[in-house]
């Protein structure tokens, strides 16, 4: 049996397309890379966007879980 688990926090996570779930689905070391800050995957903060591989620009945040706001990071 080959151990292709790339994220011990989530059991057996093998490489596949990234999804918005705060896990490293594609096993590249970044959680939700390229997704966090999109309307479909709002980030907690601008720092959260950058930590997931995002860049400067317009992003969607939901810092307190009470609603999404758009902002420049």
C-alpha positions in Angstrom: 0.0 0.0 0.0 1.3 3.4 -0.9 0.9 6.2 1.6 -0.1 9.2 -0.4 -1.6 11.1 2.6 -0.4 14.8 2.3 -2.3 16.3 5.3 -2.2 14.5 8.6 -4.8 16.8 10.1 -7.5 15.3 7.8 -6.7 11.6 7.7 -6.1 10.2 4.2 -6.0 13.3 2.0 -4.5 12.3 -1.4 -3.7 14.9 -4.0 -6.7 16.2 -5.9 -8.2 19.6 -7.0 -8.2 22.3 -4.4 -11.5 23.1 -2.7 -12.6 25.7 -0.2 -12.3 23.7 3.0 -9.2 25.1 4.8 -7.3 21.9 3.8 -4.4 21.4 1.4 -6.2 19.2 -1.1 -3.6 19.4 -3.9 -0.6 18.7 -1.5 1.4 21.8 -2.4 1.7 23.2 1.2 -1.1 25.8 0.8 -4.6 25.6 2.1 -7.3 26.7 -0.4 -4.6 28.2 -2.7 -6.1 30.4 -5.4 -9.5 30.2 -3.8 -9.5 32.1 -0.6 -10.8 35.7 -1.1 -13.2 34.7 -3.9 -16.9 35.3 -3.3 -17.4 31.5 -3.2 -14.6 31.2 -0.6 -14.3 34.3 1.5 -11.2 34.8 3.6 -11.0 35.8 7.3 -8.7 38.7 6.6 -6.2 40.0 4.0 -3.5 38.1 5.8 -5.6 35.0 5.3 -5.7 35.6 1.6 -1.9 36.1 1.4 -1.2 33.0 3.5 -3.2 30.9 1.0 -1.1 32.2 -1.9 -3.3 35.1 -2.9 -2.1 38.4 -4.2 -2.9 42.1 -3.7 -6.2 43.2 -5.1 -10.0 43.0 -4.5 -11.0 40.2 -2.2 -14.1 39.0 -0.3 -13.8 38.7 3.5 -16.0 37.3 6.2 -14.0 38.1 9.3 -16.7 37.4 11.9 -19.0 34.9 10.1 -21.8 37.5 10.0 -21.5 38.6 6.3 -19.3 38.9 3.4 -17.6 42.3 2.5 -15.5 43.2 -0.4 -12.3 45.0 0.1 -8.8 45.8 -1.3 -6.0 43.9 0.2 
